[in-house]
């Protein structure tokens, strides 16, 4: 579904991505693991059109989106949920959800209203908080709102950048249950995550990114079976 080939992205003179190639298949959760500074967020921003690669190609369903703007990429079906949520703090929960649907035509207004009802069914806490300013929500509630806002764009694929960062363990469990449920509903996901043990329980395929390069690609079983990777990412124990 999403194919990244030999992607190179720089921050000034620093080459953050050094020829990254990977594939995220339709209907699956593809996870990218890696240490801080590995280039994970740069990769997500490059795919989403926020950063422009120096070279390489990103294609969605066979069509290149490499040089498209971020709004056009969103319209093509890729929605990014950034690290640290980045909800609109002074806007209400409902206003944040409506903002997520800005790329959809006015002719879909009835469908947008139905989708908001569906969001409230999936995220009951957002229904209770619909008139509350987003900046007053807890971290977990803001993460749910960020996910819900992205879903309002009706994406073919979600790009999730560190959805568990800064959250309490119980909330992390809830977030990963939601992610698993989205996959069951047919939404493809490219997930950046440092909580490898949690990611192993939901993802179908993994890539390891280190210093801007892919150093490994494999299934959860292959990761658990590699002693070096298990020590580095799972603390020496299989999940």
Buried (B, 14 or more C-beta within 10 A) or exposed (E): BBBBBEBBBBEEEEBBBBBBBBBBEEEBBBBBBBEEEBBBBBBBBBBBBBBEBEEBBBBBEEEEBBEBEBEEBBBBBBBBBBBEBEBBEEBBBBBBBBBBBEBBEEEEEEEBEEBBEEBBEBBEBBBEBBEBBBEEBEBBBBBBBBBBBBBBBBBBBBBBBBBBBBBEEEBBEBBBEBBBEBBEEEBBBBBBBBBBEBBBEBBBBBBBBBBBBBEBBBEBEEBBEBEEBBEBBBEEEEB
